[in-house]
Every structure is written in structure tokens, then in C-alpha cells.
Amino acid sequence: MSVEADMGEKKGKDGKTHWDIKRFTHSFELQDKSELEFENLFTGSEVL
């Protein structure tokens, strides 16, 4: 898997520093079975 991202850091409402991803591109070549797990992709929105 290859990922390129334009990102920085910003302070969240909780006072902690978080990554702020402006844009990203990705590509991958599946060679066998795989499992991906992504968390908190939408700025902490519990709905999404």
C-alpha cells in the first residue's frame, strides 16, 4: 500500500494535538487476503 498525504497538526477541542489531513491519495496491489481497519477518519464524528 502506498499513501501520500498533505497534512499538518492542529489542537482539538480536547486540547490534544491531532493530525489534520488536507488531502490524500492511495494505491495498493492486493497479493493475498487482507484486512484493513480505519478509525476516526472524520474528525471524531460519531455519526460517520
C-alpha positions in Angstrom: 0.0 0.0 0.0 1.2 3.5 -0.9 -0.2 6.6 0.7 0.7 10.3 0.0 -0.9 12.9 2.3 -0.8 16.7 2.7 -1.1 17.0 6.5 -0.3 19.1 9.5 -1.2 19.3 13.2 -3.9 21.2 15.0 -5.2 21.4 18.5 -8.5 19.7 19.1 -11.4 20.7 21.4 -9.9 18.3 23.9 -6.6 20.3 24.0 -4.7 17.4 22.4 -2.7 17.8 19.1 -4.2 15.9 16.2 -3.2 15.3 12.6 -5.1 17.4 10.1 -5.2 15.8 6.7 -5.9 18.2 3.9 -5.8 15.7 1.0 -4.5 12.2 0.4 -4.1 9.7 -2.4 -3.6 6.0 -2.1 -2.9 2.9 -4.2 -2.5 -0.8 -3.4 -2.0 -4.1 -5.1 -3.6 -7.0 -3.3 -1.4 -10.0 -3.3 -3.4 -12.2 -0.8 -6.2 -11.8 1.7 -6.0 -8.6 3.8 -8.0 -6.8 6.4 -7.9 -3.0 6.9 -9.3 -1.2 9.9 -9.7 2.6 9.9 -10.7 4.6 12.9 -11.7 8.3 13.5 -11.4 9.3 9.8 -14.0 12.1 10.1 -12.7 14.4 12.8 -14.3 12.4 15.6 -17.8 12.4 14.3 -19.7 9.5 16.0 -22.3 9.6 13.2 -19.9 8.7 10.4 
